[in-house]
Amino acid sequence: MIDFRSDTVTKPTEAMKEAMFHAPVGDDVFGEDPSINELESYTAKLFGKEAGLFCSSGTQTNQIAINVHVQPGGEVICHEESHIYKYEGGGIAKNSGASVRLLAGDRGRLEAKNIAQWINPSHDVHFPLTQLVSLEDTANRGGGAVYSFEQIQEIKVLCQSLGLPLHLDGARVCNALAVNQVDPAIYGAEFDSISICLSKGLGAPVGSVLLGSKAFIHKARRVRKVMGGGMRQAGMIAAGGLFALQHHRSRLIEDHKHAQQLEETFHRQTWVKSVLAVQTNIVVVSLNDPTKRDVILEQFKSFGILGMAFGPGMLRFVTHLDISPEQVAFTCEKIALIRP
C-alpha cells in the first residue's frame, strides 16, 4: 500500500536503525542516558532554548507545557481547530483543570488583533484568568498552513505586553521552517515553550521534545513524572530522533513538492469541489458530493492507495519520507481514474 493517511506512518531508514542500534543508553530518570541528553541538548541549541525534555509524544509535550503554564481554573487561548483542543483527549480539562477560549482564524492560524479582544479582564471575577496563548505551526486542520513570521512576532509582542506565555505546538514546525526559511533559533526566540514532534515528517519512530528555559524544563520534568512519562534506557529511540533532526530536515521540501503534484491533479477532477492551497505536505480535498467520501476512499484502496477521511465530504493525503516520486506519479494516474 502507498500510505498517505499520515506522516506518522513512516518507518525508520536503515541508517537511522543503525544509529539506534549503537546508541549508548542509561537511566533517563536519573538523567544518565547519554543519547537522550544529547538529543535534548541538540534540539534546545537548534531552537535557541536553554533546555529540552524528551517525551513519548507530541500530545504529552503539549499537555506538560500547558500544565506548567496554566493554573487550574485558568484559560488557554487557541484556534478552534487546534490539535491541543480537538485531538488530545480533553487533556486541557483533565490534566490541568483549565478552560479553553476557542478562536476562529484563517486555516488554523490566529492574529494578534483577534487574540487581543478575547483576553479576559483580570479584575472581573466572572471570568477565568487568561494564562496562555497556544499556536500550531503548521496547522494540521488548515491543510498544513504556515504562519508568516511577522504574524508570530505580532502575537509575541501582544503576549509580552500582557505577561502571557506563548506556546507552540510545533508538531510539523520543521515543515514550516522549510517554507519560511527562518533560522530555527530566531524563530524559537518568539516562544516560551515549544513542542517538536520527531515521528511525523522527520521520520523517527517515537517521541517529541519539549523546549524552554531551564526553570521551565525543571518544572516540566516533574509533570512528566507525574504523568507516568519517566523513561529509563530510552536512548535507543532518542537516537532515532536525533538522527532525524540531523539528516531529514533538509529533505522535507521534497514532500512539499509531492503534495503540490497531488494538489494539481485533484484540482482537475470533476468530483472535486476544492483543494486547500498546499504549503507543506498536507493535501485537503473537499468533494462536490460529500456522501461519496467513503466510496472514493475505497476506490483508492482498490488501487493500493490509502488516504484518510478528514471530516464530512473531505479527504486528507499526507506526503512523507516513505513516499517516492514514482509512487506520487502512480497516485496521480489513479486519481484521474476515480469514478465516484
Secondary structure as UniProt FT lines:
FT   STRAND          2..3
FT   HELIX           7..9
FT   HELIX           14..21
FT   HELIX           28..30
FT   HELIX           34..46
FT   TURN            47..48
FT   STRAND          51..55
FT   HELIX           58..69
FT   TURN            72..73
FT   STRAND          75..79
FT   TURN            80..81
FT   HELIX           83..86
FT   TURN            89..90
FT   HELIX           91..96
FT   STRAND          99..103
FT   HELIX           106..108
FT   HELIX           112..116
FT   TURN            117..118
FT   TURN            122..123
FT   TURN            125..126
FT   STRAND          130..136
FT   TURN            140..143
FT   HELIX           149..162
FT   STRAND          166..170
FT   TURN            171..172
FT   HELIX           173..180
FT   HELIX           184..188
FT   TURN            189..190
FT   STRAND          193..197
FT   TURN            201..202
FT   STRAND          208..212
FT   HELIX           214..226
FT   TURN            227..228
FT   HELIX           235..247
FT   HELIX           249..251
FT   HELIX           252..267
FT   TURN            270..271
FT   STRAND          272..275
FT   STRAND          282..287
FT   HELIX           290..292
FT   HELIX           293..302
FT   TURN            303..304
FT   STRAND          305..306
FT   STRAND          308..309
FT   TURN            312..313
FT   STRAND          314..318
FT   TURN            321..322
FT   HELIX           325..335
FT   TURN            336..337
//
